[in-house]
Amino acid sequence: MQKNTKNTKTVKNTKKTPPKHNRKKAARRRGGVLSIIIIALLLPLALVGLISLHSTLRGNGEGIGALLPVDLWFMNPAGEWDYETREIEPAEPGNLVDMVLAALGDLGRIDHPALMPEALIIPDDERVIEIALAGEFYDMAAAERVILIHSIVYTLTGLDFIDYVVFNIGGEPMVQADGSFFGRRNRENTSLGGEIEPVLTENVRVTLFFTCEYAEFLIAEERQIQIAQRQDVEPAIIRALIDGPISENLIATLPPETRYNRVVREADRVIVDFTSNFVNNLAIGSSGEIIMIYSIVNTLTELSGIRRVQFLIDGLNAATPWHLDLSEPIYRNETLLRNP
């Protein structure tokens, strides 16, 4: 059988095949373009993820514009621990913890100025939050202290970015009855069924200086004040001045909303570090300012060995927008004193 080759044609392939090295270059170009496209698409997502992670750890901005369910722990009227879930909407970055604590205070289970913290500190490298309570904490009954500490610990450690809570009182680390530090607290070492040992107290006799009707002079009032054992008397004196006089004939020199970060004794001086609202308290004219400052100075210099008082505002040397120069320590002023 013969092959039919009549209609058979040989067709030459005129399409040129690029050399192998050119094909590799083209593939690399296509791969590079594809990689750029992928990176361009994924980079915004990665940045969002990093920002979200940082915000979560810091408590900044998480859930801005969204309602976040938060369990607020408290002791109910039957004396049992309970919680109420509230939806909180942070208004701006950084205020989630503030709003949670404000919501806890709104429950109204404890009516005491020490309930609301003075400051909040979240270290960058740890999931720990420091709560600085007002110095009035030690004036609370033992049961109130237990409720306050447990409520804050259980509420805040329920947030995703907080593992531990530490406390300081009036600028000093919180201590237990035996003088040991209270340390980091979480749900494991803060049992709702446990108790915090009551703080042992002692009475100290002090001389406090208040003013009279026209705020022209300083008049002494002697009083017994109660302080926690192993605690310095200086913070208790400042709290007593803020509380005001017992005598109806005397007038307080410090507004009741005055708050301080710390009061500490160093050699012959006492450092009083007020919060920023102290600046507003000084906007009372020259005579009122002088009476207020020297009521503090003359009261503290009644203590043995104390000659002067250094004023700070949120840890910084006080500037001088007022009549007195508070950038330097203030010494006692005897000319303002009058007999009762």
Phi and psi in degrees as GROMACS dihedral restraints (atoms count N, CA, C in turn):
[ dihedral_restraints ]
;  ai    aj    ak    al  type     phi  dphi    fc
    3     4     5     6     1   -93.5    20    10
    4     5     6     7     1   144.3    20    10
    6     7     8     9     1   -76.0    20    10
    7     8     9    10     1   139.5    20    10
    9    10    11    12     1   -85.3    20    10
   10    11    12    13     1   107.6    20    10
   12    13    14    15     1  -111.6    20    10
   13    14    15    16     1     9.2    20    10
   15    16    17    18     1   -62.8    20    10
   16    17    18    19     1   -48.7    20    10
   18    19    20    21     1   -93.9    20    10
   19    20    21    22     1    10.1    20    10
   21    22    23    24     1   -87.8    20    10
   22    23    24    25     1   130.2    20    10
   24    25    26    27     1  -123.8    20    10
   25    26    27    28     1   145.4    20    10
   27    28    29    30     1   -96.4    20    10
   28    29    30    31     1   119.2    20    10
   30    31    32    33     1  -106.5    20    10
   31    32    33    34     1   125.2    20    10
   33    34    35    36     1   -84.6    20    10
   34    35    36    37     1   138.3    20    10
   36    37    38    39     1   -83.6    20    10
   37    38    39    40     1   106.6    20    10
   39    40    41    42     1   -88.8    20    10
   40    41    42    43     1    -5.7    20    10
   42    43    44    45     1   -75.1    20    10
   43    44    45    46     1   125.0    20    10
   45    46    47    48     1   -80.4    20    10
   46    47    48    49     1   133.8    20    10
   48    49    50    51     1   -93.6    20    10
   49    50    51    52     1   122.6    20    10
   51    52    53    54     1   -64.3    20    10
   52    53    54    55     1   150.9    20    10
   54    55    56    57     1   -59.6    20    10
   55    56    57    58     1   158.8    20    10
   57    58    59    60     1   -61.9    20    10
   58    59    60    61     1   -38.1    20    10
   60    61    62    63     1   -67.7    20    10
   61    62    63    64     1   -30.7    20    10
   63    64    65    66     1   -70.1    20    10
   64    65    66    67     1   -39.0    20    10
   66    67    68    69     1   -62.6    20    10
   67    68    69    70     1   -37.1    20    10
   69    70    71    72     1   -66.0    20    10
   70    71    72    73     1   -40.4    20    10
   72    73    74    75     1   -61.7    20    10
   73    74    75    76     1   -43.4    20    10
   75    76    77    78     1   -62.4    20    10
   76    77    78    79     1   -41.9    20    10
   78    79    80    81     1   -62.8    20    10
   79    80    81    82     1   -39.1    20    10
   81    82    83    84     1   -66.6    20    10
   82    83    84    85     1   -37.7    20    10
   84    85    86    87     1   -64.2    20    10
   85    86    87    88     1   -43.9    20    10
   87    88    89    90     1   -63.5    20    10
   88    89    90    91     1   -40.7    20    10
   90    91    92    93     1   -64.5    20    10
   91    92    93    94     1   -38.5    20    10
   93    94    95    96     1   -65.5    20    10
   94    95    96    97     1   -43.2    20    10
   96    97    98    99     1   -61.6    20    10
   97    98    99   100     1   -43.1    20    10
   99   100   101   102     1   -62.1    20    10
  100   101   102   103     1   -41.1    20    10
  102   103   104   105     1   -63.3    20    10
  103   104   105   106     1   -42.2    20    10
  105   106   107   108     1   -61.4    20    10
  106   107   108   109     1   -42.6    20    10
  108   109   110   111     1   -62.4    20    10
  109   110   111   112     1   -43.4    20    10
  111   112   113   114     1   -64.2    20    10
  112   113   114   115     1   -44.6    20    10
  114   115   116   117     1   -62.2    20    10
  115   116   117   118     1   -42.7    20    10
  117   118   119   120     1   -60.3    20    10
  118   119   120   121     1   -35.4    20    10
  120   121   122   123     1   -76.6    20    10
  121   122   123   124     1   -36.3    20    10
  123   124   125   126     1   -87.5    20    10
  124   125   126   127     1   -26.2    20    10
  126   127   128   129     1   -57.9    20    10
  127   128   129   130     1   -47.7    20    10
  129   130   131   132     1   -59.1    20    10
  130   131   132   133     1   -38.3    20    10
  132   133   134   135     1   -65.2    20    10
  133   134   135   136     1   -39.2    20    10
  135   136   137   138     1   -65.7    20    10
  136   137   138   139     1   -42.1    20    10
  138   139   140   141     1   -63.1    20    10
  139   140   141   142     1   -42.4    20    10
  141   142   143   144     1   -60.1    20    10
  142   143   144   145     1   -41.2    20    10
  144   145   146   147     1   -63.5    20    10
  145   146   147   148     1   -43.4    20    10
  147   148   149   150     1   -65.2    20    10
  148   149   150   151     1   -43.6    20    10
  150   151   152   153     1   -62.5    20    10
  151   152   153   154     1   -42.0    20    10
  153   154   155   156     1   -62.9    20    10
  154   155   156   157     1   -41.3    20    10
  156   157   158   159     1   -63.6    20    10
  157   158   159   160     1   -46.9    20    10
  159   160   161   162     1   -60.8    20    10
  160   161   162   163     1   -42.4    20    10
  162   163   164   165     1   -64.0    20    10
  163   164   165   166     1   -38.6    20    10
  165   166   167   168     1   -65.1    20    10
  166   167   168   169     1   -45.5    20    10
  168   169   170   171     1   -66.6    20    10
  169   170   171   172     1   -34.5    20    10
  171   172   173   174     1   -89.1    20    10
  172   173   174   175     1   -14.2    20    10
  174   175   176   177     1    77.2    20    10
  175   176   177   178     1    18.0    20    10
  177   178   179   180     1  -103.9    20    10
  178   179   180   181     1   117.8    20    10
  180   181   182   183     1    80.9    20    10
  181   182   183   184     1    -5.7    20    10
  183   184   185   186     1   -65.5    20    10
  184   185   186   187     1   124.6    20    10
  186   187   188   189     1    74.7    20    10
  187   188   189   190     1    22.0    20    10
  189   190   191   192     1   -60.2    20    10
  190   191   192   193     1   124.0    20    10
  192   193   194   195     1    83.8    20    10
  193   194   195   196     1     0.4    20    10
  195   196   197   198     1  -121.0    20    10
  196   197   198   199     1   149.5    20    10
  198   199   200   201     1   -83.1    20    10
  199   200   201   202     1   127.5    20    10
  201   202   203   204     1  -112.2    20    10
  202   203   204   205     1   124.0    20    10
  204   205   206   207     1   -74.3    20    10
  205   206   207   208     1   128.2    20    10
  207   208   209   210     1  -130.8    20    10
  208   209   210   211     1   132.5    20    10
  210   211   212   213     1   -88.4    20    10
  211   212   213   214     1   117.9    20    10
  213   214   215   216     1  -100.4    20    10
  214   215   216   217     1   118.1    20    10
  216   217   218   219     1   -93.4    20    10
  217   218   219   220     1   140.5    20    10
  219   220   221   222     1  -158.4    20    10
  220   221   222   223     1   170.6    20    10
  222   223   224   225     1  -102.3    20    10
  223   224   225   226     1   124.2    20    10
  225   226   227   228     1   -78.7    20    10
  226   227   228   229     1   171.0    20    10
  228   229   230   231     1   -58.2    20    10
  229   230   231   232     1   -21.9    20    10
  231   232   233   234     1   -82.1    20    10
  232   233   234   235     1     1.1    20    10
  234   235   236   237     1    79.9    20    10
  235   236   237   238     1    21.1    20    10
  237   238   239   240     1  -112.9    20    10
  238   239   240   241     1   144.5    20    10
  240   241   242   243     1   -74.5    20    10
  241   242   243   244     1   137.3    20    10
  243   244   245   246     1  -149.2    20    10
  244   245   246   247     1   170.4    20    10
  246   247   248   249     1  -140.6    20    10
  247   248   249   250     1   154.6    20    10
  249   250   251   252     1  -124.8    20    10
  250   251   252   253     1   128.0    20    10
  252   253   254   255     1   -89.9    20    10
  253   254   255   256     1   123.6    20    10
  255   256   257   258     1  -122.8    20    10
  256   257   258   259     1   148.8    20    10
  258   259   260   261     1   -95.8    20    10
  259   260   261   262     1   121.4    20    10
  261   262   263   264     1  -115.2    20    10
  262   263   264   265     1   135.5    20    10
  264   265   266   267     1  -115.2    20    10
  265   266   267   268     1   100.9    20    10
  267   268   269   270     1   -59.4    20    10
  268   269   270   271     1   132.7    20    10
  270   271   272   273     1   -82.5    20    10
  271   272   273   274     1   -26.8    20    10
  273   274   275   276     1  -155.0    20    10
  274   275   276   277     1   162.5    20    10
  276   277   278   279     1   -59.4    20    10
  277   278   279   280     1   140.2    20    10
  279   280   281   282     1    93.0    20    10
  280   281   282   283     1    -5.9    20    10
  282   283   284   285     1  -111.4    20    10
  283   284   285   286     1    15.8    20    10
  285   286   287   288     1   -63.7    20    10
  286   287   288   289     1   -47.9    20    10
  288   289   290   291     1   -63.3    20    10
  289   290   291   292     1   -41.3    20    10
  291   292   293   294     1   -56.5    20    10
  292   293   294   295     1   -44.2    20    10
  294   295   296   297     1   -70.8    20    10
  295   296   297   298     1   -34.1    20    10
  297   298   299   300     1   -64.9    20    10
  298   299   300   301     1   -45.0    20    10
  300   301   302   303     1   -67.4    20    10
  301   302   303   304     1   -36.4    20    10
  303   304   305   306     1   -63.9    20    10
  304   305   306   307     1   -40.3    20    10
  306   307   308   309     1   -64.9    20    10
  307   308   309   310     1   -37.1    20    10
  309   310   311   312     1   -63.6    20    10
  310   311   312   313     1   -41.2    20    10
  312   313   314   315     1   -66.9    20    10
  313   314   315   316     1   -32.6    20    10
  315   316   317   318     1   -65.7    20    10
  316   317   318   319     1   -19.0    20    10
  318   319   320   321     1   -63.5    20    10
  319   320   321   322     1   -23.4    20    10
  321   322   323   324     1    69.5    20    10
  322   323   324   325     1    24.1    20    10
  324   325   326   327     1   -76.6    20    10
  325   326   327   328     1   -26.9    20    10
  327   328   329   330     1  -130.9    20    10
  328   329   330   331     1   120.0    20    10
  330   331   332   333     1  -100.2    20    10
  331   332   333   334     1    84.3    20    10
  333   334   335   336     1  -153.2    20    10
  334   335   336   337     1   139.6    20    10
  336   337   338   339     1   -63.2    20    10
  337   338   339   340     1   -21.2    20    10
  339   340   341   342     1   -75.6    20    10
  340   341   342   343     1    -9.0    20    10
  342   343   344   345     1   -61.6    20    10
  343   344   345   346     1   -45.6    20    10
  345   346   347   348     1   -87.6    20    10
  346   347   348   349     1   125.3    20    10
  348   349   350   351     1   -63.4    20    10
  349   350   351   352     1   152.6    20    10
  351   352   353   354     1   -81.8    20    10
  352   353   354   355     1   -32.3    20    10
  354   355   356   357     1  -154.4    20    10
  355   356   357   358     1   157.2    20    10
  357   358   359   360     1  -129.4    20    10
  358   359   360   361     1   129.8    20    10
  360   361   362   363     1  -130.0    20    10
  361   362   363   364     1   124.0    20    10
  363   364   365   366     1  -116.6    20    10
  364   365   366   367     1   106.3    20    10
  366   367   368   369     1   -57.8    20    10
  367   368   369   370     1   147.4    20    10
  369   370   371   372     1   -65.8    20    10
  370   371   372   373     1   -33.1    20    10
  372   373   374   375     1  -104.6    20    10
  373   374   375   376     1     8.4    20    10
  375   376   377   378     1  -140.4    20    10
  376   377   378   379     1   153.0    20    10
  378   379   380   381     1   -92.2    20    10
  379   380   381   382     1    57.0    20    10
  381   382   383   384     1  -125.5    20    10
  382   383   384   385     1   138.2    20    10
  384   385   386   387     1  -119.9    20    10
  385   386   387   388     1   136.4    20    10
  387   388   389   390     1  -102.4    20    10
  388   389   390   391     1   128.2    20    10
  390   391   392   393     1  -109.1    20    10
  391   392   393   394     1   119.5    20    10
  393   394   395   396     1  -100.4    20    10
  394   395   396   397     1   103.7    20    10
  396   397   398   399     1   -84.2    20    10
  397   398   399   400     1   158.4    20    10
  399   400   401   402     1   -66.6    20    10
  400   401   402   403     1   155.2    20    10
  402   403   404   405     1   -61.3    20    10
  403   404   405   406     1   -17.5    20    10
  405   406   407   408     1   -68.4    20    10
  406   407   408   409     1    -3.8    20    10
  408   409   410   411     1   -54.9    20    10
  409   410   411   412     1   -40.9    20    10
  411   412   413   414     1   -73.3    20    10
  412   413   414   415     1   -10.2    20    10
  414   415   416   417     1   -84.5    20    10
  415   416   417   418     1   -10.3    20    10
  417   418   419   420     1   -76.0    20    10
  418   419   420   421     1   153.7    20    10
  420   421   422   423     1   -66.1    20    10
  421   422   423   424     1   154.5    20    10
  423   424   425   426     1   -56.7    20    10
  424   425   426   427     1   -41.4    20    10
  426   427   428   429     1   -64.1    20    10
  427   428   429   430     1   -37.3    20    10
  429   430   431   432     1   -67.4    20    10
  430   431   432   433     1   -37.4    20    10
  432   433   434   435     1   -63.5    20    10
  433   434   435   436     1   -42.1    20    10
  435   436   437   438     1   -60.7    20    10
  436   437   438   439     1   -47.4    20    10
  438   439   440   441     1   -62.3    20    10
  439   440   441   442     1   -43.7    20    10
  441   442   443   444     1   -62.0    20    10
  442   443   444   445     1   -51.3    20    10
  444   445   446   447     1   -63.1    20    10
  445   446   447   448     1   -47.8    20    10
  447   448   449   450     1   -63.6    20    10
  448   449   450   451     1   -40.3    20    10
  450   451   452   453     1   -62.3    20    10
  451   452   453   454     1   -45.3    20    10
  453   454   455   456     1   -66.4    20    10
  454   455   456   457     1   -45.5    20    10
  456   457   458   459     1   -61.8    20    10
  457   458   459   460     1   -50.1    20    10
  459   460   461   462     1   -67.9    20    10
  460   461   462   463     1   -34.7    20    10
  462   463   464   465     1   -70.9    20    10
  463   464   465   466     1   -48.2    20    10
  465   466   467   468     1   -73.5    20    10
  466   467   468   469     1   -35.2    20    10
  468   469   470   471     1   -74.6    20    10
  469   470   471   472     1    -3.9    20    10
  471   472   473   474     1   -80.3    20    10
  472   473   474   475     1   -12.3    20    10
  474   475   476   477     1   -80.0    20    10
  475   476   477   478     1   147.2    20    10
  477   478   479   480     1   -62.9    20    10
  478   479   480   481     1   -28.2    20    10
  480   481   482   483     1  -103.4    20    10
  481   482   483   484     1    10.8    20    10
  483   484   485   486     1  -125.0    20    10
  484   485   486   487     1   124.1    20    10
  486   487   488   489     1  -105.2    20    10
  487   488   489   490     1   -33.0    20    10
  489   490   491   492     1  -135.4    20    10
  490   491   492   493     1   154.8    20    10
  492   493   494   495     1  -127.1    20    10
  493   494   495   496     1   132.7    20    10
  495   496   497   498     1  -120.2    20    10
  496   497   498   499     1   152.5    20    10
  498   499   500   501     1  -123.1    20    10
  499   500   501   502     1   143.7    20    10
  501   502   503   504     1  -129.1    20    10
  502   503   504   505     1   151.3    20    10
  504   505   506   507     1  -119.2    20    10
  505   506   507   508     1   116.1    20    10
  507   508   509   510     1    59.7    20    10
  508   509   510   511     1    31.0    20    10
  510   511   512   513     1    89.6    20    10
  511   512   513   514     1    -3.8    20    10
  513   514   515   516     1  -112.9    20    10
  514   515   516   517     1   146.5    20    10
  516   517   518   519     1   -56.7    20    10
  517   518   519   520     1   139.8    20    10
  519   520   521   522     1   -68.0    20    10
  520   521   522   523     1   135.6    20    10
  522   523   524   525     1  -120.8    20    10
  523   524   525   526     1   158.5    20    10
  525   526   527   528     1   -93.9    20    10
  526   527   528   529     1   179.7    20    10
  528   529   530   531     1   -60.1    20    10
  529   530   531   532     1   -30.9    20    10
  531   532   533   534     1   -86.5    20    10
  532   533   534   535     1     5.5    20    10
  534   535   536   537     1    89.3    20    10
  535   536   537   538     1    -6.7    20    10
  537   538   539   540     1   -77.3    20    10
  538   539   540   541     1   154.0    20    10
  540   541   542   543     1   -70.1    20    10
  541   542   543   544     1   144.4    20    10
  543   544   545   546     1   -70.1    20    10
  544   545   546   547     1   -35.3    20    10
  546   547   548   549     1    75.6    20    10
  547   548   549   550     1  -169.8    20    10
  549   550   551   552     1   -73.7    20    10
  550   551   552   553     1   138.7    20    10
  552   553   554   555     1  -123.8    20    10
  553   554   555   556     1   140.1    20    10
  555   556   557   558     1  -140.8    20    10
  556   557   558   559     1  -168.2    20    10
  558   559   560   561     1   -73.2    20    10
  559   560   561   562     1   -20.3    20    10
  561   562   563   564     1   -75.6    20    10
  562   563   564   565     1   -39.2    20    10
  564   565   566   567     1  -104.6    20    10
  565   566   567   568     1    10.7    20    10
  567   568   569   570     1  -128.0    20    10
  568   569   570   571     1    84.1    20    10
  570   571   572   573     1   -76.9    20    10
  571   572   573   574     1   135.3    20    10
  573   574   575   576     1   -66.3    20    10
  574   575   576   577     1   -16.8    20    10
  576   577   578   579     1   -93.6    20    10
  577   578   579   580     1    -5.9    20    10
  579   580   581   582     1   -91.3    20    10
  580   581   582   583     1  -177.9    20    10
  582   583   584   585     1  -136.1    20    10
  583   584   585   586     1   153.5    20    10
  585   586   587   588     1   -95.3    20    10
  586   587   588   589     1   130.9    20    10
  588   589   590   591     1   -59.8    20    10
  589   590   591   592     1   139.4    20    10
  591   592   593   594     1   -62.8    20    10
  592   593   594   595     1   144.0    20    10
  594   595   596   597     1   -81.1    20    10
  595   596   597   598     1   123.7    20    10
  597   598   599   600     1   -70.9    20    10
  598   599   600   601     1   140.0    20    10
  600   601   602   603     1  -124.9    20    10
  601   602   603   604     1   165.0    20    10
  603   604   605   606     1  -144.4    20    10
  604   605   606   607     1   155.9    20    10
  606   607   608   609     1   -96.5    20    10
  607   608   609   610     1   136.8    20    10
  609   610   611   612     1  -128.6    20    10
  610   611   612   613     1   134.6    20    10
  612   613   614   615     1   -88.4    20    10
  613   614   615   616     1   127.3    20    10
  615   616   617   618     1  -134.1    20    10
  616   617   618   619     1   163.5    20    10
  618   619   620   621     1  -114.1    20    10
  619   620   621   622     1   120.2    20    10
  621   622   623   624     1  -109.8    20    10
  622   623   624   625     1   145.7    20    10
  624   625   626   627     1  -112.7    20    10
  625   626   627   628     1   123.3    20    10
  627   628   629   630     1  -119.4    20    10
  628   629   630   631     1  -172.7    20    10
  630   631   632   633     1  -123.7    20    10
  631   632   633   634     1  -179.5    20    10
  633   634   635   636     1  -109.7    20    10
  634   635   636   637     1  -167.4    20    10
  636   637   638   639     1   -58.2    20    10
  637   638   639   640     1   -41.7    20    10
  639   640   641   642     1   -99.3    20    10
  640   641   642   643     1     9.9    20    10
  642   643   644   645     1    51.5    20    10
  643   644   645   646     1    46.7    20    10
  645   646   647   648     1  -103.4    20    10
  646   647   648   649     1   -27.6    20    10
  648   649   650   651     1  -135.4    20    10
  649   650   651   652     1   171.2    20    10
  651   652   653   654     1  -112.0    20    10
  652   653   654   655     1   133.5    20    10
  654   655   656   657     1  -124.5    20    10
  655   656   657   658     1   133.7    20    10
  657   658   659   660     1   -79.4    20    10
  658   659   660   661     1   145.6    20    10
  660   661   662   663     1  -135.2    20    10
  661   662   663   664     1   117.6    20    10
  663   664   665   666     1   -86.7    20    10
  664   665   666   667     1   141.8    20    10
  666   667   668   669     1  -155.8    20    10
  667   668   669   670     1   153.3    20    10
  669   670   671   672     1   -94.6    20    10
  670   671   672   673     1   124.5    20    10
  672   673   674   675     1  -118.1    20    10
  673   674   675   676     1   152.9    20    10
  675   676   677   678     1  -102.9    20    10
  676   677   678   679     1   129.9    20    10
  678   679   680   681     1  -129.9    20    10
  679   680   681   682     1   157.5    20    10
  681   682   683   684     1   -73.0    20    10
  682   683   684   685     1   141.0    20    10
  684   685   686   687     1   -60.5    20    10
  685   686   687   688     1   144.7    20    10
  687   688   689   690     1    71.2    20    10
  688   689   690   691     1     8.4    20    10
  690   691   692   693     1  -106.3    20    10
  691   692   693   694     1   148.6    20    10
  693   694   695   696     1   -72.2    20    10
  694   695   696   697     1   153.1    20    10
  696   697   698   699     1   -81.9    20    10
  697   698   699   700     1   -23.0    20    10
  699   700   701   702     1   -58.8    20    10
  700   701   702   703     1   -46.2    20    10
  702   703   704   705     1   -61.5    20    10
  703   704   705   706     1   -36.3    20    10
  705   706   707   708     1   -65.7    20    10
  706   707   708   709     1   -33.5    20    10
  708   709   710   711     1   -65.6    20    10
  709   710   711   712     1   -44.1    20    10
  711   712   713   714     1   -62.3    20    10
  712   713   714   715     1   -40.8    20    10
  714   715   716   717     1   -62.4    20    10
  715   716   717   718     1   -38.6    20    10
  717   718   719   720     1   -65.8    20    10
  718   719   720   721     1   -38.1    20    10
  720   721   722   723     1   -64.1    20    10
  721   722   723   724     1   -39.5    20    10
  723   724   725   726     1   -66.1    20    10
  724   725   726   727     1   -38.8    20    10
  726   727   728   729     1   -65.0    20    10
  727   728   729   730     1   -27.8    20    10
  729   730   731   732     1    94.2    20    10
  730   731   732   733     1   174.9    20    10
  732   733   734   735     1   -77.7    20    10
  733   734   735   736     1   159.9    20    10
  735   736   737   738     1   -84.2    20    10
  736   737   738   739     1   -39.7    20    10
  738   739   740   741     1   -65.3    20    10
  739   740   741   742     1   136.3    20    10
  741   742   743   744     1   -73.3    20    10
  742   743   744   745     1   -14.9    20    10
  744   745   746   747     1   -85.9    20    10
  745   746   747   748     1    -6.3    20    10
  747   748   749   750     1  -111.2    20    10
  748   749   750   751     1   159.8    20    10
  750   751   752   753     1  -126.0    20    10
  751   752   753   754     1   139.2    20    10
  753   754   755   756     1   -64.8    20    10
  754   755   756   757     1   146.6    20    10
  756   757   758   759     1  -100.1    20    10
  757   758   759   760     1   -16.3    20    10
  759   760   761   762     1  -115.9    20    10
  760   761   762   763     1   134.8    20    10
  762   763   764   765     1   -62.9    20    10
  763   764   765   766     1   149.6    20    10
  765   766   767   768     1   -64.0    20    10
  766   767   768   769     1   -20.9    20    10
  768   769   770   771     1   -85.3    20    10
  769   770   771   772     1     1.9    20    10
  771   772   773   774     1   -61.7    20    10
  772   773   774   775     1   133.8    20    10
  774   775   776   777     1  -132.5    20    10
  775   776   777   778     1   152.6    20    10
  777   778   779   780     1  -130.5    20    10
  778   779   780   781     1   154.9    20    10
  780   781   782   783     1   -86.0    20    10
  781   782   783   784     1   -44.8    20    10
  783   784   785   786     1  -160.2    20    10
  784   785   786   787     1   155.8    20    10
  786   787   788   789     1  -135.5    20    10
  787   788   789   790     1   116.8    20    10
  789   790   791   792     1  -138.4    20    10
  790   791   792   793     1   143.9    20    10
  792   793   794   795     1   -95.0    20    10
  793   794   795   796     1   132.3    20    10
  795   796   797   798     1  -134.7    20    10
  796   797   798   799     1   108.2    20    10
  798   799   800   801     1    56.3    20    10
  799   800   801   802     1  -117.5    20    10
  801   802   803   804     1   -99.1    20    10
  802   803   804   805     1    15.1    20    10
  804   805   806   807     1  -131.0    20    10
  805   806   807   808     1   159.3    20    10
  807   808   809   810     1  -116.3    20    10
  808   809   810   811     1   129.3    20    10
  810   811   812   813     1   -95.8    20    10
  811   812   813   814     1   122.7    20    10
  813   814   815   816     1  -114.7    20    10
  814   815   816   817     1   111.3    20    10
  816   817   818   819     1  -103.7    20    10
  817   818   819   820     1   100.7    20    10
  819   820   821   822     1   -85.9    20    10
  820   821   822   823     1   159.8    20    10
  822   823   824   825     1   -78.4    20    10
  823   824   825   826     1   172.6    20    10
  825   826   827   828     1   -64.9    20    10
  826   827   828   829     1   -20.1    20    10
  828   829   830   831     1   -69.5    20    10
  829   830   831   832     1   -11.4    20    10
  831   832   833   834     1   -64.1    20    10
  832   833   834   835     1   -30.3    20    10
  834   835   836   837     1   -60.9    20    10
  835   836   837   838     1   -42.5    20    10
  837   838   839   840     1   -65.9    20    10
  838   839   840   841     1   -33.7    20    10
  840   841   842   843     1   -65.2    20    10
  841   842   843   844     1   -25.9    20    10
  843   844   845   846     1   -79.5    20    10
  844   845   846   847     1   -10.4    20    10
  846   847   848   849     1   -81.3    20    10
  847   848   849   850     1    60.8    20    10
  849   850   851   852     1  -129.7    20    10
  850   851   852   853     1    16.9    20    10
  852   853   854   855     1    88.5    20    10
  853   854   855   856     1   163.9    20    10
  855   856   857   858     1   -65.2    20    10
  856   857   858   859     1   -45.2    20    10
  858   859   860   861     1   -67.5    20    10
  859   860   861   862     1   -44.2    20    10
  861   862   863   864     1   -64.6    20    10
  862   863   864   865     1   -37.3    20    10
  864   865   866   867     1   -64.4    20    10
  865   866   867   868     1   -44.5    20    10
  867   868   869   870     1   -62.7    20    10
  868   869   870   871     1   -44.4    20    10
  870   871   872   873     1   -63.2    20    10
  871   872   873   874     1   -42.8    20    10
  873   874   875   876     1   -65.2    20    10
  874   875   876   877     1   -46.8    20    10
  876   877   878   879     1   -64.6    20    10
  877   878   879   880     1   -45.7    20    10
  879   880   881   882     1   -77.4    20    10
  880   881   882   883     1   -17.1    20    10
  882   883   884   885     1   -66.2    20    10
  883   884   885   886     1   -35.8    20    10
  885   886   887   888     1   -71.7    20    10
  886   887   888   889     1   -49.4    20    10
  888   889   890   891     1   -63.8    20    10
  889   890   891   892     1   -49.0    20    10
  891   892   893   894     1   -67.5    20    10
  892   893   894   895     1   -30.4    20    10
  894   895   896   897     1   -69.5    20    10
  895   896   897   898     1   -47.2    20    10
  897   898   899   900     1   -69.8    20    10
  898   899   900   901     1   -33.0    20    10
  900   901   902   903     1   -77.0    20    10
  901   902   903   904     1    -0.8    20    10
  903   904   905   906     1   -71.2    20    10
  904   905   906   907     1   -21.8    20    10
  906   907   908   909     1   -72.6    20    10
  907   908   909   910     1   143.4    20    10
  909   910   911   912     1   -61.6    20    10
  910   911   912   913     1   129.3    20    10
  912   913   914   915     1    87.5    20    10
  913   914   915   916     1    -6.2    20    10
  915   916   917   918     1   -96.3    20    10
  916   917   918   919     1   125.1    20    10
  918   919   920   921     1  -115.4    20    10
  919   920   921   922     1   -19.0    20    10
  921   922   923   924     1  -154.9    20    10
  922   923   924   925     1   164.9    20    10
  924   925   926   927     1  -132.5    20    10
  925   926   927   928     1   130.1    20    10
  927   928   929   930     1  -102.7    20    10
  928   929   930   931     1   126.7    20    10
  930   931   932   933     1  -100.7    20    10
  931   932   933   934     1   132.7    20    10
  933   934   935   936     1  -124.2    20    10
  934   935   936   937     1   156.6    20    10
  936   937   938   939     1  -123.0    20    10
  937   938   939   940     1   111.3    20    10
  939   940   941   942     1    51.5    20    10
  940   941   942   943     1    43.7    20    10
  942   943   944   945     1    83.7    20    10
  943   944   945   946     1    -4.8    20    10
  945   946   947   948     1  -107.4    20    10
  946   947   948   949     1   152.0    20    10
  948   949   950   951     1   -59.9    20    10
  949   950   951   952     1   129.1    20    10
  951   952   953   954     1   -65.1    20    10
  952   953   954   955     1   128.3    20    10
  954   955   956   957     1   -72.5    20    10
  955   956   957   958     1  -174.1    20    10
  957   958   959   960     1  -127.4    20    10
  958   959   960   961     1    66.3    20    10
  960   961   962   963     1   -89.0    20    10
  961   962   963   964     1     9.6    20    10
  963   964   965   966     1  -120.2    20    10
  964   965   966   967     1  -167.9    20    10
  966   967   968   969     1   -81.4    20    10
  967   968   969   970     1   -30.9    20    10
  969   970   971   972     1   -96.8    20    10
  970   971   972   973     1   145.6    20    10
  972   973   974   975     1   -87.2    20    10
  973   974   975   976     1   102.4    20    10
  975   976   977   978     1   -92.0    20    10
  976   977   978   979     1     6.0    20    10
  978   979   980   981     1   -74.7    20    10
  979   980   981   982     1   -18.7    20    10
  981   982   983   984     1  -115.9    20    10
  982   983   984   985     1   157.3    20    10
  984   985   986   987     1   -59.1    20    10
  985   986   987   988     1   145.0    20    10
  987   988   989   990     1  -104.1    20    10
  988   989   990   991     1   132.3    20    10
  990   991   992   993     1   -97.4    20    10
  991   992   993   994     1   165.6    20    10
  993   994   995   996     1   -61.3    20    10
  994   995   996   997     1   146.8    20    10
  996   997   998   999     1  -125.5    20    10
  997   998   999  1000     1   103.1    20    10
  999  1000  1001  1002     1   -77.5    20    10
 1000  1001  1002  1003     1   -21.3    20    10
 1002  1003  1004  1005     1   -68.8    20    10
 1003  1004  1005  1006     1   -17.0    20    10
 1005  1006  1007  1008     1   -87.1    20    10
 1006  1007  1008  1009     1    -6.7    20    10
 1008  1009  1010  1011     1   -84.5    20    10
 1009  1010  1011  1012     1   141.1    20    10
 1011  1012  1013  1014     1  -136.7    20    10
 1012  1013  1014  1015     1   151.0    20    10
 1014  1015  1016  1017     1   -72.4    20    10
 1015  1016  1017  1018     1   150.3    20    10
